[in-house]
Amino acid sequence: MTEQNTSRGILLMAIVTFIFAMQDGISRHLAETYNVYMALMVRFWFFAGFVLVVAARAPGGLRRATRSAHPWLQVFRSVVLIVEVIVMVQSFVYLGLVESHAVFACYPLLVAALSGPVLGERVGWRRLVAIGIGFVGVLIILEPGFGVFSPYALIPLAAALLFALYSLLTRYVGRKDPTSVSFFYTGVVGAAVVTAVGLPYWMPMTPGDWGWMAVLCCTASVGHYLLIKAYEIAEASAIQPFAYLQLVWASALGLAVFDETLEANVVIGGAIVVSAGLFTLWRARLRSIGKA
């Protein structure tokens, strides 16, 4: 992989994190006014349409996109993702963008912790220590021993656990299924599941909010496309650390638009979580090149 391609991959990842952070802000706005199931249903309708168009134009067409070595695992993985999205959007409503993303940033640590039992990978003592330190950061953010602990604080932690499971399952099915197949199942199965849940909650939207919904749908497709391109032109281990930029963008949006506050415990805990996550990614990169 050339330096030029890696640089382009980093740039694309930075753009993707900005797009996803803006999506989180729009999702929070819509979820505060409309039922979260309905809003996600419309979003996944558009996403499923985008996936179908991409699959139809790819070599082998729709027939190839549906051919999986693990069809039921692909379905389960897609269900896990849609549940994670629903949980995370609820977290934005109850806790805001800043605290939600600060806690959610621990998901790479959960991936590292679960990669042993789920994928059979070896997790060394250094990564185990980093995982433990990272969860100390999560506890600092949640402050379970100070004042009245809110159960809402556990919502982004549940979302992080679900996304970690989704990531591990994606890596597992990726051993035999190409990215195009996983992408197809994510869009189509996600749309089917959220439609079954969301249709009873349909409610009219104002023209202005339909505009926001259109922006949300379009940016979702663009964001996922750019993410795929980033992983195509650069090694995942080289660009994955820059995914933490989403915490920066989302926090800035929460402070500027939604009048959220940046508490000292969130800053300290978030810094610990991100540092531990970056260390685990660095150790994973060393293992991939045979230096650890």
Number of C-alpha atoms within 10 A of each C-alpha: 8 8 9 11 15 19 16 16 27 24 14 23 27 20 18 25 22 20 21 20 24 20 21 23 21 17 23 23 17 22 20 15 11 17 14 21 21 21 23 26 24 21 22 26 19 20 24 23 15 20 21 20 14 17 21 14 10 13 10 10 14 17 10 15 24 15 12 18 15 14 16 10 15 26 17 17 25 26 20 21 20 24 16 23 16 17 19 27 28 22 25 24 17 16 18 23 27 25 29 30 28 29 30 24 25 26 24 26 29 21 22 23 21 18 21 12 10 13 12 9 12 12 17 12 9 12 21 15 12 22 24 16 18 28 19 15 27 26 17 21 24 23 17 14 9 7 7 8 12 11 9 14 19 15 22 27 24 18 26 26 21 23 25 26 22 22 18 20 20 19 16 17 20 18 10 11 19 15 15 18 21 22 21 24 24 24 21 20 20 26 26 16 17 23 19 11 13 19 13 10 14 14 10 8 14 8 9 9 16 13 12 17 21 15 15 24 21 15 18 21 19 15 21 16 15 18 18 17 15 25 19 12 18 22 16 16 16 16 20 19 19 18 17 18 17 24 24 17 20 27 24 17 19 23 15 11 10 15 10 17 14 14 11 11 17 24 17 15 23 26 17 22 32 22 16 24 27 19 18 26 21 17 18 19 17 13 12 11 8 8 9 10
